[in-house]
Amino acid sequence: MILRHAAPRLLRLLQGFPIVTVTGPRQSGKTTLVRQLLPDKPYVSLESPSAREFARSRPEEFLRQYPHGAVIDEAQHAPELFSEMQSVVDAAGRMGLFVLTGSQNLSLLSRVTQSLAGRTALVELMPLSVAELRGAGLLPQDYAGLLTKGFFPAIYARDLDPHEWLQAYLVTYAERDARQLAAVQDLGAFQRFLRLVAARTGQLLNMQALAGDVGISDKTVKHWLSILETCYLIHYVRPHFANFGKRLVKMPKLYMTDVGLAAALVGIQNEGQMQAHPLRGPLFETLVVNEFLKNRCNAGLRDPLYFWRDNIGTEVDLVIERGQEIAAVEIKSGPTVASDAFRNLHKWRKYATERGAFSAIYPGLVYGGSQRFTREEVDVLPWLAL
């Protein structure tokens, strides 16, 4: 069994909130985690048409079945439950009564926040992390295989061909969910859109260029991207707008939430193909950025990740602010660190120092090798230690 780092926080929240909402991509392990932690709590999935219809048409009667609470899976299918649940938990006055899970981010959260404000805590469960795989003894020493395999738990729990499973995931979940939410009529265009989005992971988002390549309007691209974000298939890292006295770019960088899914979409089927593929660098960057995202989700941190890039193209891949402290991280896929790898970090540190608003400044670099060391006042960290 792979121990999930979100588990202690989930259990802690159940002591202080009557409802805990667990969201994340499909197949990220939400149901498995909740049922392992709460084996005695009744479980119902609203993916079942009969359960969904009962919950939507008679929410009061549906909840009356569970006087001691329950795990309600894919709760976004019956938003009618939420207002009724408010009355139930207020009357009961007990913590940890209901656990809701859902694989649609914005649609679920908007309804939860409207009806259950102050009554529910949120846990976002991403696919497995490097640290979780390392703890289970499942982490390979070469990242190329991991880029191909991705991080969905099912791939590690069963004897499956990763590429075949990821292709099935695309058809069964990604295309189905996104197409239903977006009311897509042209399946061919949408499939082409997904592949082109995957090919842009780790890059600045240019909606006009993407629209032109797919052959659809800018408005459609914006709508389809919002659906992919809702389904946890992509996320964004926004530019850091600290006033360093330089003109900074405003476009966000786009990342696929699972690097294996990105690899499958661009046609990479095995480790050998990954080693020679031109997207290996951006996919490695996606892996590292996603690890920072997973660690923050597991800890319940809401402050976002940023990147920094000036108007002449000097870029630092991640910028992280915590109060008066700031850290910057460069990402290099090579097994060794070249002497010029720190150039952008030094330039960023100069700007950050001149700004004078930070009590501490931490530059770091994550690379594709295996040793940890310090060079030129930069903490150099191997990806294996994330």
Disulfide bonds with the S-S distance in Angstrom:
none
